[in-house]
Amino acid sequence: MEEKVYEYLNRLVSVPGISDRAEERKAAEAIREIIAEQPYFKASPENFGTVEIPGDARKRPLVYGLVRGNKKSGRTIILTGHYDVVSVEDYGKLKPLAFSMDELKAELEKEYGERVMWTPKKTVGKGSIEVGAKVNEEAGERVEVPEKMTFRAVADPEQDFWNDVASGEWIFGRGAADMKGGLAAGLAVLLGIGEEVLDGTCGMDGNVLFLSVPDEESYSVGMRGAAGFLAKLREQEKLSYELLIDLEPMSRDENGQEVFLGSVGKCMPVVLVQGRTAHVSRCFDGLNAVGVLGRMFEKTELSAEFAEVFDGEVCMPPTWLNFKDLKKEYDVSVPARAAGYLSVLSFRSGPGEIMEKMRELGAEAFADYIEKMDAERKMLEEKLSGRAVQRKKQCVKTAELQAANVESIDHTDPVSEEYADNVGECEKTNDAVPQKFNVLSFEELSEQCRKKDRDGFESFMAELKARTEARIRSGGINYPQATIDMMTEVLDWSGLTDPVMVIGFAPPLYPAYHSDQMAGKEGVGSWQFRKIKKASEAAGCMVKKVHYFTGISDLSYCGTCGDMDFSGYAAETPLWGGGYQVDFEEIGKLNIPAVLMGPWGKDIHRRTERVNRKSLLVELPEILHTLIEDQILLT
């Protein structure tokens, strides 16, 4: 089994499959080839293949293989994971080797042997540096590291990386951990059970379904598209989905390796602000849209008000991913429009609750910025009025002296009475900055447009969606920026000229998921975890239960949990429809108990990405095999 896992991993890593690129399809083909060459699937070709994802512009397929047990029971375990990876720009000079595990390992070991580590001389011999280090007496502080040198684990991530290079216990390369490692282990287990079925040694009264999907690193088009496929397969093959294991890499500490029963939800509010333009020399006549958006940033960025807590676990607060004015060119005008979008995570809150909170804060942001304008203007007026009074006194005195034929004492900076009178008017301007504003959801803005001209607006929206979707398919724009552009064009069409904030949603949407909280299956996730823990202990591996994975995952599309309402999300999302959609009804029907459990990995999405050799090649396959045959599906 160990050799097979490594062989499959090497084959999969060598095919880049960077997310949201045409080359992603090559990764799917590599998986299909591995499945196709196995004896079980040669004997049962109807049980594997690729399935096109409806509406996917990249034409990336799902790849699946179904091994059926001896008694044709419907009970089924799903092993799944994504075959796309992130880009390799961060590898620097090692970029050409990012998809070659053996060559990358050799180069890293070479670099390690040449490295010079700096450490205080006094620490030598006290456990910081193992036997073999040489102290350069002339340099004093320099310690030259021999090729076979290892270091004690430290908090420094860079040193931890070189410790792992030296240990020989880790496999390096883009995708080795996230998540072609998990796919390789899943394939090896699937194909091993297939061989047992063929030779009659398998006592399994059930089935194993392997499913690999694209696009997890971008918009999860793969898992969203898989909902329909899984529903259809369940009906055709009379399957009962008992458990889905997403083989994502996990962290490990002295308390064990993580197993997640759920995955955090995520939505992406888009905020568009329309202020009022003005020349910078008359800035108080305008309303800076960037200023209002900045106030919105302050009220939401890292705001603990949004952070939800569940059983001692906390989801991270919002953070902005984009923030900018919408001026097409430089000029000396106050920006009339600005926009940005932020990521909001949740355990329980749905898009409707998040929209209401954003609207409340939007009104506060507008009011705060207008209050700031008023306060700053009053301070300026106070400065100007004080100067004006002094100047006017000087003008009066000069006039009196001149009338008496006495030479003026002060000839510097002469000020006319007319100018002094005009400046003195500043004293009288103590009213608040006259501004009115509104905060609208995208649906409310759209409804105003429909009231203005329903047929005209519907025709306009159909053309706008078609044009925007074409830009997305061509790769010319991403979902969030496309959403900003669409909201801007709808605001233009509305004819609104007063200051306004419009709030909508940009894809992707990730519903919060927890395997203990599905209707009719409450607590099943914890029940499955106890079985996972028993199988892990048999393999010599400790695991620990964690409720929510906070890094976003495909578990979001395995079922619906609690009373979270998504009914209003479509209306608040300009791209909803052909460009982007989630089949909430189909996902609700699936309701598959699911967990995140894969090999021990480190530094995903970084050049230092790596997976533990023993965890991937030995422990994980053993755990999966035991879980499938002995703990869940054995007759």
VOGU-3710 file (C-alpha; in Angstrom, 3 decimals, decimal comma):
1> meekvyeyln> 0,000/0,000/0,000  2,815/2,425/0,916  4,447/2,126/-2,507  1,102/2,582/-4,280  0,253/5,761/-2,384  3,642/7,281/-3,209  3,359/6,246/-6,859  -0,084/7,828/-7,210  1,026/10,978/-5,392  4,039/11,368/-7,664
11> rlvsvpgisd> 1,856/10,979/-10,748  -0,738/13,463/-9,528  1,733/16,126/-8,361  3,532/16,007/-11,722  0,350/17,266/-13,406  0,005/20,926/-12,280  -3,758/21,456/-12,432  -3,612/25,063/-11,178  -7,087/26,229/-10,221  -9,329/28,049/-12,688
21> raeerkaaea> -7,088/27,296/-15,659  -7,676/25,094/-18,677  -4,830/22,793/-17,528  -6,978/21,716/-14,580  -8,582/19,143/-16,898  -5,221/17,347/-17,205  -5,309/16,595/-13,471  -8,729/15,017/-13,902  -7,425/12,872/-16,748  -4,484/11,682/-14,616
31> ireiiaeqpy> -6,897/10,455/-11,922  -9,133/8,758/-14,476  -6,117/6,938/-15,930  -5,093/5,607/-12,509  -8,614/4,274/-11,943  -8,978/2,862/-15,455  -5,817/0,755/-15,285  -6,939/-1,179/-12,201  -8,285/-4,754/-12,559  -11,572/-4,067/-10,747
41> fkaspenfgt> -12,515/-1,255/-13,101  -11,330/-3,130/-16,154  -13,846/-5,770/-15,113  -16,535/-3,172/-14,256  -16,013/-0,182/-16,586  -19,559/1,022/-15,900  -18,503/1,871/-12,349  -16,097/4,715/-13,135  -15,723/7,697/-15,399  -15,883/11,456/-15,699
51> veipgdarkr> -18,969/13,652/-15,505  -19,188/17,102/-17,049  -20,212/19,862/-14,654  -23,219/21,774/-16,044  -22,401/25,350/-16,962  -18,671/25,160/-16,204  -16,882/27,409/-18,708  -13,614/25,500/-18,188  -15,329/22,147/-18,909  -13,666/20,523/-15,925
61> plvyglvrgn> -15,167/17,179/-14,991  -15,901/15,228/-11,858  -13,941/11,966/-11,673  -15,442/9,003/-9,862  -15,011/5,302/-9,177  -17,484/3,052/-7,340  -16,395/-0,252/-5,781  -19,375/-2,391/-4,835  -19,233/-4,938/-2,038  -20,145/-8,570/-2,333
71> kksgrtiilt> -23,766/-8,287/-1,242  -24,679/-5,150/-3,197  -25,802/-3,264/-0,115  -26,643/0,392/-0,606  -24,562/1,589/2,360  -21,779/3,733/0,931  -18,708/5,601/2,156  -17,529/8,525/0,011  -13,835/9,436/-0,203  -13,448/12,821/-1,841
81> ghydvvsved> -11,108/15,722/-2,483  -10,219/18,384/-5,010  -7,632/17,931/-7,736  -6,817/21,614/-8,317  -3,908/23,439/-6,644  -2,880/27,052/-6,146  -0,192/28,710/-8,263  3,553/28,314/-7,702  4,705/31,935/-7,973  5,921/31,856/-4,369
91> ygklkplafs> 8,503/29,141/-5,137  10,914/31,702/-6,604  13,974/30,054/-8,177  12,524/26,628/-7,325  9,406/27,262/-9,389  10,493/24,856/-12,208  10,716/22,049/-9,612  7,448/22,711/-7,777  5,690/19,799/-9,515  8,608/17,362/-9,331
101> mdelkaelek> 8,756/15,873/-5,834  12,056/14,007/-6,152  13,931/16,835/-7,878  12,571/19,384/-5,410  13,591/17,199/-2,477  17,125/16,843/-3,861  17,442/20,593/-4,384  16,132/21,387/-0,898  18,555/18,928/0,688  21,377/20,490/-1,293
111> eygervmwtp> 20,364/23,969/-0,170  20,068/22,725/3,383  23,619/21,363/3,278  24,905/24,737/2,127  22,941/26,830/4,636  24,624/28,759/7,410  22,554/29,108/10,530  23,202/31,956/12,955  22,924/31,296/16,637  24,670/32,717/19,756
121> kktvgkgsie> 27,914/30,842/20,498  26,866/30,352/24,108  24,004/28,054/23,111  26,291/25,499/21,498  26,287/22,305/23,560  23,110/23,247/25,459  20,619/21,515/23,201  19,908/24,165/20,608  22,298/22,587/18,134  22,893/18,854/17,916
131> vgakvneeag> 26,252/17,120/17,732  28,026/17,878/14,489  27,847/21,625/14,448  31,082/23,516/13,973  31,687/26,893/15,499  33,671/29,347/13,424  35,992/30,746/16,078  36,910/33,815/14,043  33,354/34,823/13,339  32,334/33,945/16,856
141> ervevpekmt> 28,591/33,833/16,252  28,522/31,750/13,091  27,614/28,092/13,173  28,139/26,084/10,008  25,554/23,352/9,557  26,701/19,971/8,213  24,562/18,190/5,599  23,041/15,667/8,012  22,448/18,201/10,742  19,013/18,387/12,446
151> fravadpeqd> 17,553/20,944/14,787  15,270/20,853/17,724  11,722/21,982/16,905  11,311/25,712/17,343  8,549/28,250/16,882  10,216/29,840/13,862  8,378/28,503/10,767  11,422/28,860/8,518  13,628/26,869/10,870  10,848/24,328/11,324
161> fwndvasgew> 10,822/23,892/7,558  14,556/23,196/7,422  14,213/20,818/10,356  11,721/18,842/8,272  13,971/18,921/5,205  16,780/17,408/7,255  14,586/14,780/8,892  13,718/12,937/5,675  10,204/12,439/7,084  8,389/14,820/4,762
171> ifgrgaadmk> 7,365/14,985/1,095  7,554/18,350/-0,653  5,876/19,840/-3,706  2,859/21,860/-4,719  -0,196/19,772/-3,977  1,685/17,135/-1,983  -0,357/18,177/1,049  -3,231/20,217/-0,436  -4,553/17,882/-1,470  -3,197/15,336/-3,872
181> gglaaglavl> -1,766/13,467/-0,919  -5,254/12,724/0,369  -6,414/11,786/-3,144  -3,502/9,363/-3,539  -4,333/7,660/-0,246  -8,027/7,498/-1,145  -7,260/5,989/-4,553  -4,939/3,381/-3,037  -7,595/2,317/-0,510  -10,344/2,248/-3,149
191> lgigeevldg> -8,294/0,154/-5,538  -7,065/-2,138/-2,771  -10,665/-2,908/-1,761  -11,483/-3,430/-5,455  -8,796/-6,114/-5,646  -10,229/-7,777/-2,520  -13,667/-7,863/-4,127  -12,238/-9,508/-7,253  -10,328/-12,216/-5,391  -13,173/-12,887/-2,950
201> tcgmdgnvlf> -11,376/-11,838/0,231  -13,522/-8,745/0,875  -16,214/-9,147/3,511  -17,647/-5,724/2,793  -21,407/-5,412/2,765  -21,433/-1,982/1,223  -19,666/0,295/-1,231  -16,872/2,809/-1,527  -17,286/5,797/-3,824  -14,240/7,846/-4,777
211> lsvpdeesys> -15,066/11,332/-6,067  -12,597/14,042/-7,067  -13,700/17,568/-7,940  -12,129/20,693/-9,462  -12,056/24,336/-8,438  -12,046/24,076/-4,653  -9,303/26,717/-4,488  -11,423/29,256/-6,391  -15,219/29,028/-6,431  -16,024/25,367/-5,623
221> vgmrgaagfl> -17,786/24,848/-8,926  -16,827/21,169/-8,592  -18,561/20,376/-5,313  -21,524/22,581/-6,173  -21,883/20,598/-9,366  -21,370/17,306/-7,536  -24,630/17,680/-5,590  -26,704/16,819/-8,644  -24,399/13,960/-9,633  -24,481/12,410/-6,151
231> aklreqekls> -28,256/12,653/-6,033  -28,596/10,989/-9,439  -26,089/8,242/-8,602  -27,850/7,543/-5,320  -31,118/7,014/-7,125  -29,675/4,929/-9,971  -27,546/2,645/-7,805  -29,879/2,584/-4,773  -27,159/3,949/-2,495  -27,327/5,208/1,058
241> yellidlepm> -24,582/7,712/1,848  -23,397/6,907/5,377  -20,334/9,117/5,570  -18,308/11,458/3,356  -14,620/11,906/4,186  -12,990/14,961/2,656  -9,280/14,039/2,628  -7,915/17,537/3,225  -4,555/17,879/5,046  -4,817/18,452/8,774
251> srdengqevf> -2,654/19,889/11,539  -1,279/17,860/14,408  0,038/18,633/17,890  0,772/16,757/21,113  -2,984/16,237/21,631  -3,472/14,503/18,291  -4,450/15,223/14,712  -7,532/17,265/13,890  -10,761/15,754/12,600  -13,374/18,375/11,752
261> lgsvgkcmpv> -17,102/17,707/12,000  -18,054/20,876/10,161  -16,915/23,799/8,069  -17,375/27,524/8,588  -19,794/29,486/6,432  -18,678/32,406/4,304  -20,412/35,151/2,379  -18,901/38,182/0,688  -20,764/41,488/1,056  -19,995/44,102/-1,593
271> vlvqgrtahv> -20,314/47,747/-0,574  -20,802/50,463/-3,209  -20,861/54,089/-2,020  -22,041/57,063/-4,054  -21,116/60,421/-2,571  -20,998/63,770/-4,317  -18,073/65,034/-6,346  -16,528/68,478/-5,971  -13,259/70,241/-6,716  -10,772/69,683/-3,902
281> srcfdglnav> -10,669/73,439/-3,290  -14,387/73,225/-2,496  -14,297/69,816/-0,805  -17,034/70,657/1,706  -19,439/71,081/-1,194  -19,005/67,387/-2,000  -19,094/64,110/-0,111  -16,042/61,869/-0,445  -17,209/58,312/-1,177  -13,846/56,960/-0,031
291> gvlgrmfekt> -14,373/58,628/3,337  -17,731/56,926/3,841  -16,324/53,570/2,709  -13,409/54,115/5,088  -15,832/54,530/7,969  -17,500/51,281/6,890  -14,089/49,602/6,882  -13,411/50,802/10,431  -16,755/49,476/11,679  -16,394/46,015/10,150
301> elsaefaevf> -12,682/45,174/9,773  -11,741/42,575/12,421  -14,944/43,447/14,291  -15,518/41,081/17,203  -19,226/41,913/16,917  -19,396/39,485/13,956  -17,307/36,713/15,517  -19,471/33,772/16,589  -18,533/31,267/19,269  -19,500/27,592/19,376
311> dgevcmpptw> -18,448/25,262/22,182  -15,270/27,198/22,841  -14,396/27,659/19,173  -14,522/31,069/17,487  -14,762/32,002/13,841  -12,525/34,802/12,680  -14,030/38,296/12,309  -14,532/39,982/8,919  -11,639/41,225/6,855  -11,699/43,326/3,680
321> lnfkdlkkey> -10,270/41,828/0,507  -10,675/44,879/-1,723  -11,093/48,636/-1,198  -10,812/51,386/-3,828  -12,330/54,454/-5,460  -13,966/54,004/-8,860  -12,421/56,965/-10,688  -11,302/56,057/-14,190  -8,528/58,626/-14,302  -6,688/61,099/-12,112
331> dvsvparaag> -8,135/64,542/-11,497  -8,433/66,976/-8,577  -12,001/66,020/-7,741  -13,433/64,375/-4,649  -14,179/60,729/-5,567  -17,875/60,359/-6,216  -17,886/56,565/-5,918  -15,943/53,902/-4,068  -16,445/50,185/-3,539  -14,967/47,133/-1,889
341> ylsvlsfrsg> -15,815/43,694/-0,577  -15,115/41,758/2,567  -15,160/38,167/3,764  -17,616/37,414/6,576  -17,405/34,024/8,306  -20,139/32,478/10,422  -21,215/29,377/12,299  -24,926/30,137/12,530  -25,720/33,466/10,840  -27,195/33,371/7,364
351> pgeimekmre> -26,882/35,967/4,581  -30,091/37,701/5,689  -28,785/38,389/9,192  -25,431/39,541/7,833  -27,159/41,883/5,347  -29,171/43,529/8,129  -26,064/44,040/10,223  -24,216/45,535/7,243  -27,097/47,927/6,557  -27,137/49,141/10,154
361> lgaeafadyi> -23,408/49,744/10,092  -23,705/51,409/6,680  -26,115/54,002/8,062  -23,764/54,600/10,978  -20,803/54,982/8,597  -22,599/57,618/6,557  -23,729/59,521/9,638  -20,265/59,368/11,219  -18,536/60,720/8,124  -21,038/63,540/7,728
371> ekmdaerkml> -20,595/64,353/11,414  -16,834/64,451/10,843  -17,294/66,810/7,878  -19,471/69,069/10,005  -17,001/69,109/12,889  -14,005/69,782/10,655  -15,856/72,546/8,791  -16,781/74,240/12,042  -13,163/74,117/13,184  -12,109/75,649/9,895
381> eeklsgravq> -14,746/78,351/10,210  -13,501/79,189/13,679  -10,007/79,635/12,319  -11,221/81,751/9,446  -13,549/83,869/11,555  -10,797/84,714/14,016  -8,497/85,812/11,160  -11,321/87,792/9,598  -12,026/89,738/12,794  -8,393/90,778/13,091
391> rkkqcvktae> -8,210/91,773/9,460  -11,409/93,770/9,650  -10,129/95,702/12,697  -6,972/96,521/10,770  -9,015/97,707/7,774  -11,160/99,968/9,975  -8,106/101,447/11,647  -6,410/102,056/8,309  -9,498/103,778/6,961  -9,697/106,073/10,013
401> lqaanvesid> -6,067/107,057/9,735  -6,391/107,724/6,064  -9,424/109,945/6,719  -7,371/111,929/9,180  -4,538/112,210/6,644  -2,344/110,065/8,853  -0,096/107,501/7,222  -1,182/103,880/7,910  0,954/102,084/10,440  0,684/98,731/8,664
411> htdpvseeya> 1,198/98,538/4,905  1,821/94,779/4,842  -0,869/92,531/3,402  -3,492/95,237/2,939  -7,048/93,850/3,189  -10,078/95,573/1,807  -13,181/96,064/3,891  -15,134/94,106/1,293  -12,810/91,091/1,639  -12,906/91,282/5,405
421> dnvgecektn> -16,698/91,414/5,363  -16,850/88,354/3,096  -14,470/86,321/5,222  -16,314/87,421/8,299  -19,398/85,686/6,982  -17,727/82,451/8,002  -18,673/83,221/11,570  -22,314/82,942/10,661  -22,034/79,520/8,978  -22,541/77,211/11,907
431> davpqkfnvl> -25,190/74,911/10,489  -24,477/71,194/10,004  -23,141/70,005/6,659  -26,327/69,624/4,628  -26,289/66,025/3,388  -28,957/63,400/2,984  -28,177/59,755/2,302  -29,756/56,336/2,011  -28,616/52,736/2,536  -30,126/50,140/0,204
441> sfeelseqcr> -29,700/46,448/-0,366  -29,158/45,471/-3,989  -32,677/44,043/-4,109  -34,128/47,348/-2,848  -32,213/49,258/-5,515  -33,462/46,805/-8,139  -37,042/47,214/-6,938  -36,773/50,989/-7,283  -35,596/50,434/-10,860  -38,551/48,120/-11,557
451> kkdrdgfesf> -40,976/50,729/-10,287  -39,383/53,249/-12,626  -39,653/51,004/-15,718  -40,146/47,275/-15,106  -39,841/46,067/-18,690  -36,959/48,372/-19,439  -35,080/47,320/-16,330  -35,616/43,594/-16,880  -34,317/43,935/-20,436  -31,341/45,932/-19,186
461> maelkartea> -30,530/43,309/-16,508  -30,738/40,428/-18,974  -28,262/42,138/-21,291  -25,988/43,123/-18,384  -25,898/39,557/-17,004  -25,171/38,034/-20,407  -22,370/40,515/-21,059  -20,847/40,016/-17,596  -21,032/36,216/-17,758  -19,203/36,310/-21,105
471> rirsgginyp> -16,413/38,366/-19,499  -16,163/35,828/-16,655  -16,038/32,851/-19,033  -13,245/34,486/-21,011  -11,212/34,989/-17,849  -11,390/38,769/-18,166  -12,872/39,355/-14,729  -13,530/37,568/-11,441  -16,809/37,223/-9,550  -16,280/39,995/-6,955
481> qatidmmtev> -15,128/42,630/-9,455  -17,924/41,640/-11,825  -20,372/42,201/-8,965  -19,012/45,709/-8,341  -19,318/46,530/-12,049  -22,892/45,248/-12,205  -23,978/47,140/-9,091  -22,407/50,298/-10,517  -24,280/49,958/-13,810  -27,583/49,326/-12,009
491> ldwsgltdpv> -27,004/52,443/-9,900  -26,348/54,402/-13,099  -29,573/53,069/-14,595  -31,566/54,026/-11,507  -30,775/57,719/-11,990  -30,173/58,236/-8,260  -27,910/61,223/-7,667  -28,112/61,626/-3,893  -25,523/59,978/-1,642  -26,318/56,293/-1,231
501> mvigfapply> -24,721/53,053/-0,083  -25,707/49,877/-1,921  -24,918/46,483/-0,368  -25,051/43,196/-2,256  -23,321/39,827/-2,275  -20,573/38,485/-4,528  -19,940/34,792/-5,107  -18,803/32,403/-3,840  -21,138/31,499/-0,999  -20,226/28,790/1,502
511> payhsdqmag> -23,082/27,743/3,809  -21,983/26,774/7,312  -22,096/23,009/7,802  -21,907/20,687/10,825  -22,496/16,937/10,651  -24,214/16,948/14,073  -26,808/19,534/13,068  -28,626/18,100/10,049  -32,366/17,620/10,473  -33,145/14,012/11,308
521> kegvgswqfr> -29,455/13,136/11,730  -28,581/15,111/14,850  -25,415/13,856/16,525  -24,382/11,497/13,707  -21,086/13,345/13,177  -19,944/12,727/16,751  -21,041/9,093/16,437  -18,896/8,710/13,326  -15,984/10,456/15,050  -15,961/7,792/17,767
531> kikkaseaag> -15,527/5,182/15,043  -12,770/7,250/13,412  -10,997/7,583/16,758  -11,090/3,819/17,314  -9,715/3,144/13,818  -7,010/5,787/14,324  -5,894/4,333/17,649  -5,571/0,930/15,993  -3,197/2,561/13,507  -1,187/4,181/16,313
541> cmvkkvhyft> -2,484/7,676/15,603  -4,184/10,028/18,062  -7,006/12,247/16,779  -9,014/15,046/18,348  -12,498/16,321/17,514  -12,855/19,906/16,291  -16,249/21,330/15,377  -15,537/23,813/12,601  -12,839/24,027/9,976  -12,343/27,778/9,521
551> gisdlsycgt> -10,389/27,681/6,261  -13,454/27,181/3,988  -14,061/23,753/2,442  -16,294/21,701/0,167  -18,143/20,333/3,203  -20,388/23,384/2,834  -22,213/21,630/-0,007  -22,856/18,294/1,737  -26,057/19,318/3,483  -28,021/22,086/5,176
561> cgdmdfsgya> -27,934/22,674/8,906  -30,209/24,320/11,411  -32,692/26,976/10,353  -30,259/29,068/8,303  -32,256/30,933/5,626  -30,802/31,400/2,151  -34,040/32,374/0,430  -33,067/36,032/0,012  -29,481/35,478/-1,097  -30,300/35,159/-4,801
571> aetplwgggy> -32,056/38,543/-4,964  -29,086/40,278/-3,324  -26,540/38,685/-5,692  -26,334/40,382/-9,116  -24,631/37,357/-10,707  -27,198/34,857/-9,528  -28,528/32,680/-12,315  -26,461/31,561/-15,248  -23,275/33,090/-13,878  -23,462/31,595/-10,401
581> qvdfeeigkl> -25,934/29,584/-8,359  -26,159/27,073/-5,532  -28,855/24,407/-5,573  -29,894/24,683/-1,925  -32,809/22,295/-2,450  -30,575/19,546/-3,873  -27,980/20,035/-1,128  -30,740/19,844/1,478  -31,895/16,525/0,034  -28,342/15,094/0,166
591> nipavlmgpw> -27,682/15,776/3,861  -24,589/13,570/3,949  -22,761/13,260/7,281  -19,260/14,474/6,484  -15,888/15,089/8,128  -12,561/16,599/7,157  -9,804/14,077/7,773  -6,616/13,692/5,795  -2,850/13,366/6,202  -0,713/15,531/8,445
601> gkdihrrter> 0,351/18,514/6,376  2,078/21,835/6,891  2,233/25,241/5,181  -0,473/24,746/2,571  -0,491/27,448/-0,128  3,159/28,232/0,639  6,421/27,261/-1,047  7,193/25,230/2,059  4,100/23,032/1,584  4,754/19,465/2,721
611> vnrksllvel> 3,054/16,277/3,910  4,303/13,847/6,522  5,517/10,649/4,924  4,358/8,215/7,637  0,993/9,893/8,060  0,243/9,788/4,333  1,785/6,485/3,293  1,038/4,345/6,344  -1,383/5,798/8,894  -4,101/7,306/6,705
621> peilhtlied> -4,568/4,281/4,403  -4,738/1,987/7,420  -7,284/4,208/9,163  -9,453/4,434/6,054  -9,293/0,716/5,379  -10,195/-0,164/8,967  -12,950/2,415/9,051  -14,502/1,134/5,842  -14,192/-2,610/6,295  -14,270/-3,154/10,045
631> qillt> -16,048/-0,238/11,629  -18,784/0,685/9,204  -19,456/-1,728/6,397  -18,314/-5,143/7,540  -20,968/-7,877/7,457
//
